[in-house]
């Protein structure tokens, strides 16, 4: 049985709203709660997500979220440390 393959234009259309939200989030320092909400939203779109990954207490970054955009670029979203 062949796996269903989505056409690129449909896949990109699905991510258009997500792209707008990510750009808006990137323009401000998002707290950890926003990173958790973003992870949940991405998982709802069947996007493979790694994280949130916790960083050491000495790091300026508290946690990171890793995923790929529709074009295959690797994206990291970070929540600042306290």
Secondary structure by P-SEA (a helix, b strand, c coil): cccccccaaaaaaaaaaaaaaaaaaaaccccaaaaaaaaaaaaaacccccccccccccccccbbbbbbcccbbbbbbbbbcc
